Amino acid sequence: MRLNEALAGDALTRLKRAQGQLTAVVSMIEDGEECEKVLTQLAAVSKALDRAGFKLVASGLRHCQAARARGEQPPMDEAELEKLFLALA
């Protein structure tokens, strides 16, 4: 299944936000910030990445379900999507 901005939707927004957060974490380390602050922000980046991944899987499920409803062959089957989902867990 090929991704585009319409399919990625909210996941793309989350990834862009996480990109900015990660840049801030790198700057914090370079500036010698306290470990606790850096790790708190790093945890936020990690959570944002996880949520973006789950959003992509959910979008894929909806996309495949809509294809089936139209009588088309979906680009991925449930087993493939489950494998991707479990890779994120």
Secondary structure, 3 states (H helix, E strand, C coil): CCCCHHHHCHHHHHHHHHHHHHHHHHHHHHCCCCHHHHHHHHHHHHHHHHHHHHHHHHHHHHHHHHHHHCCCCCCCCHHHHHHHHHHHC
